[in-house]
């Protein structure tokens, strides 16, 4: 039994909430950051992902191919 609605808990402290962030929003932000790093970094892991999932320079926001991993599809949604 919850005494306070989750929407109220996630409000800023000044508005009477606890200032907690919504985890869905945090997850989307981190996935977007990871996608940016894949596109702009020269690290071996990033180049491996680009080589595997973006071989013909297709756009990241194109629909996820059926043979892609769940992680890659999540990154493209981010």
C-alpha positions, 0 to 999 in steps of 0.5 A: 500500500502506497501512501503517496502517488509516485507522480507526487514523489517525483515532483521537485522538492520546492513543489512538495516532492522528494526530487526523485527522477523518473527512471524511464527518463534517466534511462532514455537520457543514458541511451541517447548519450551512449548512442552519441558516444557510438557515433563520435568516439574512436574507441574499439567498442564504438567502432565495432558497433558501427562496423556491425550495425552501421556498415553502409552508413545508414541512419541510426534512427532507421528502424532496427534490423531484425538481426540486431541485439536488444541493446542496439535497438534500445540505443537507437530508440534513445 
